[in-house]
Structures are given as structure tokens and as C-alpha cells.
């Protein structure tokens, strides 16, 4: 597994956790962080897109892409 894929997986996991936490805070505690929540959601989406493209062009990870 290349280092680039590991970096994007870390970014994806961390941004997903932050987006989930902010979404739960908005839903349960009515603390509005909607703009930041949307920013992290977009970061997760773009990270997954880049991961898919990287894995598609990598020979050993093509099936995952």
C-alpha cells in the first residue's frame, strides 16, 4: 500500500469522525456548526474520490478502486 493511499485514508477517517461528531452535536444538542460540518463532509467526499482514483490506477489495488 502506498504512502499516499495511507495519508488519504487517515484524512478520510479523521474528517469523517469530525463530520459525524458535528452532525450529532447539531442533531442532539442543537449546537449549530452546519458550515463546518458541511466543510468536513465535502473533505470526506473528495478524499474518497481521490482514494478511488488512486486505487484504480494502482496495479495491486485496482479491485478496490
Secondary structure as UniProt FT lines:
FT   HELIX           3..28
FT   HELIX           34..57
FT   TURN            60..64
//
